[in-house]
Amino acid sequence: MKDEQLLERIAINPKIMVGKPVIRGTRLTVEYILNLLAHGETMEEIIKEYKGLTYEDIQACILFATKSLEDTTFMPLTVETV
């Protein structure tokens, strides 16, 4: 599936979840889905828990985050001492 097709699955509306990016037609935020993945939930587990969600929806969340960070420069969260 092309990037554009995946990204069409993400919606931003100030009236839904205070304008956070969500999976279109749901109130599931991209942030929430990514947090589930970061804490070890599998795509299969997420899809089982949230009926109607698809692999492509989760892929869209990952792609959205990737695209959002493309031009971002980060400062380290902690400073390592040697």
N, C-alpha and C positions, 0 to 999 in steps of 0.2 A: 504494500500500500504506500502511496506517495505521501510525502510530508504534509502537503496541503490537505489531503484527504483526512489524515490523522488529526491535524490541528483543527479541522472543522468540528471535531467532537468536543472541543473545549469552548466554553462560553464565558463571557465576562459581562455581567449586568449589575449595575449598582444596586438594583432592587433584590438581587439574589445573593445571599451570603456576604453582604456588605461589599459586593464587587469583587470578591476573590474569584479566581478562575475555577470553574466547576466543570464536571463532565456534563455535557449538554443533556438537558432533560432530567437532571438530578440535582440534589443539593450536596453531592459529594465533591469536596474541593480537591484540586490537584495536590495541594499540600497534605491533605489527609491521606490520600492514596500513597503518596511518596513516603510518608511517615510509616504507614503500615509495612511497606516494602523494606524500609530502612531497619525496621525492628523484626525482620525475619518472616513476615507473612509471605506466602507464595502467591503468585497470580491466581492459582487454582483456588486457594483458600479465600481470597478476596472475592472472586467471582461466585463462589459457593455462598458466601455470606450476603452478598448484595445482588439479589436476583435481577437479571436484565443487564448487568454489567458484562462487558466483553473483554477479551484479550486486547482488542484494538483500543478500547477505552483506556486501559492501563498503559499501553504503549504510547498513546497520545499524551498522557500525563508526563511520562518520561521525556518524550520529545519536546513538549512544551517547556519543561524545566531546562532542558539542554539549550533550547533556542533562547530562553530568557537569560541564560548565563553566558552566552557567547561573547558578549562585549564587556563583561564585568571583570574588574580587577579586584582581587581580594587581599586584605591584610590578614596576617596570621592571627588565629584566635588566641594562641598562646605563644610566648617567646621562649625558645629553647635556650638553656644556658649550657655552656660547654665546660 
